Amino acid sequence: MIPEIGHFALILALCVAVVQGSLPIYGAAVGSSALMSVAKPAARGQFILVLLAFCCLGYAFAAKDFSVLYVAATSNSHLPLHYRLAAIWGAHEGSLLLWTFILTIWMVAVTLFSSHLPEAMRARILGVMGLVSVGFLLFMLTVSNPFERLIPAAVDGRDLNPLLQDPGMVMHPPMLYMGYVGFSVAFAFAIAALLGGNLDAAWARWSRPWTTAAWCFLTVGIALGSGWAYYELGWGGWWFWDPVENASFMPWLAGTALIHSLAVTDKRGGFKVWTVLLAILAFSLSLIGTFLVRSGVLTSVHAFATDPKRGLFILVFLAIVIGGSLVLYAWRAPRVGLGGGFDMVSREAMLLGNNVLLLAALGAVLLGTLYPLFLDALGLGKISVGPPYFDTVFVPLMTPAIFLMGIGPLAQWKKASLPELAMRLRWAFGASVVTAVLLPFVLGKWTPLLSLGLLLSLWIVTTTMVNVRERVSHLVGNSFISCLAALPRAYWGMVIAHCGIAVFIVGVTMVKGFEVEQDLRMNVGETATIGGYTFRFDGAQEIKGPNYLAARGTFNVTKGGREVTMMYPEKRLYSVQKQMMTEAAIDSGLLRDLYVSLGEPLENGAWSVRLYHKPFIDWIWGGCLIMALGGVLAMSDRRYRLAGRREESPTQAQPQPLGPEVS
Amino acid sequence: MTPRQKRFVLIGLGLVALALAAVLVLNAFQSNLVFFFTPTQVANGEVPQGRSFRIGGMVEQGSLTREGDGLTVHFIVTDMAKRVPVTFKGILPDLFKEGKGAVAQGQLGADGTFLASEVLAKHDENYMPPEVADALAKAKAAGAQSSSTLVVKPQ
């Protein structure tokens, strides 16, 4: 009965979504306030309905209702409750429900925080989001229904893929989807602006916090996924350039470009058309990412479904959304206007450079991800594009981008002077170069990439310091601290996010440069030393988990004779799917991770063992979290909250006299 | 410079940057493509020498042997028509099993042994990498062997 209620709620939600997607947009076009006012209650009603459906599916999992096909396929009576609930998004149908649910959450957020928007704008935004929702609900109801019954009911479920039975499963997909779907708000803003034909600085200011919010979620979501792969897959890598990873990385690149382009539209009224295109692109890539990963086109742990009907629906849906918005763009964009001009050396030009580089990187990832799929679809052979390709392409593209990242925030809008910039940055540059060249020698090894990585992160940090100092010296205040506090939060957000990139680069550089990996055979009592740490293998015992059997190894780790820690890696055999799983043991630290995983049992209690010493690896995820933190700070700036109340009617872009301030 | 000239210079610079990026990308792309071959193709000598490629098929039952160091393994990958011996040093993935599909990346040695630098088998129990299913289907279609015991179940 409960699953039928959920199913019914989805059907009702579809009806509401159709209303929400049509009446308000029509109302905005003809100027009917009554029709436009439908948007808000419709969005909230749809949220309640989808929430109800979501809860019904959750209940079916909690109550182990194996007469629901989806529940039987992705859970098992021995699966602990929290994983049964996480199994809601453990496969295709449920992930779509999660996607739609999150879309309605964003809708409600828009209804709550849009009181300052003109009514037509709000109606159009909610209308566009309603239309997106129509697509997803239709998809679920026609070919991918999570509430489909299995009659007769299964005695027990097939269990969740053991790879997914992990705390990461509880957090990673919802975070990632909050990011993906969050771009639908930026997308809806862009489409609304195209429909309304008024795209100005106020528009950019309204959509900035939404875009930044989505970007923060996506950043955290990707970082969580990367961290999860690191400890769960037992290979010790943190990024494999796997197509599914790329699928989440491409919207991130587009979103990052969008954030920076929005800054120009907001402050200078420039890049308008470009910003709109980026908003469309970011959301389109989110859609492609969702479907690419979940549709089974890509073979990986993320992909579950392979049903040609679904593939067709997906293609049609993508064609409508992307094609439709591009047609609208081509039709309406000329009305939007180009915005103010700027000099070749100016902050605008540098942000444009940043955008071009980010998009070039995006193009490179897209090529490496989709080309094998096309070739395969055309029957021209099977190929794969390995990580070396992405590494070779990324470093040269990101190096100039990061160089610009140091200069950009210091350059003036409209027209800057290169000699003057060089004067201001000469100490930062000198200090970065000298330290970057010398530091690797201190650390014991010099390679060009090591120096380059350190140079880039030092460059970010030193230029940021110069920037903060200059900003403070312009302020008249009592103390240095009160001056710092007087700087706007949006500015601090940028500073912190950029420093997050620096931290991230340090992590990547140090791991690539100094990590030690060793596969070896260890007898009981034998020791091995890597990176100054001595690992003693004390044998493996059998233990029993709720739905698995495991061999658990015991490792005693010492450094210079002093005990550091004990580590317990496991090799699990999950009973339902008869699948082996490696649970690595990781000892995390600020400056290094120790990583032990069990390979295979050999004779006399010996095991093949994998030992890693990974310096600074936690900085990679730390950097991502710092970036997201910067985003949160930027979002909370008062100008976004005050802006609306100050100007009810949108005004034209007004050059801000304040000078350096971006993102 | 007039604004018009400025715009041209900007667009020109942008195009140059894009062209550079494109050259870079395509170059890296060309040299990092990894092609996939079936054991039959390997046996027919269709594979590149001195370049890394992938092979895929079933790991033959009873073919897995381990050297004394506990790390170097030998096994045979077959598409039920031809067999290719593979050597790999390292820890095999969890899902690597005799009688299951696997994909290996590496180079072909002079003696016809495939020296794998990486072995991939990272999906679930019943999953068959599409490349493998394809290789098996191709070999079967070629009529090389009328195997009736093999059930190819791409999920």
Interface residues (C-beta under 8 A of the other chain):
Chain A: N161 L163 L233 G234 T299 S300 V301 T306 G341 D343 M344 A349 L352 G353 V356 L357 A360 G363 A364 L367 G368 Y371 G381 K382 I383 S384 V385 G386 P388 Y389 T392 V393 P396 L397 D519 L520 R521 Q577 K578 Q579 M580 M581 T582 S597 G599 E600 L602 A606 S608 R610
Chain B: P3 K6 V9 L10 L13 G14 A17 L18 A21 L24 V25 A28 F29 S31 N32 L33 V34 F35 F36 R54 R66 D69 G70 L71 K89 G90 I91 L92 D94 L95 K122 H123 D124 E125 Y127 P129 P130 E131 D134 Q155
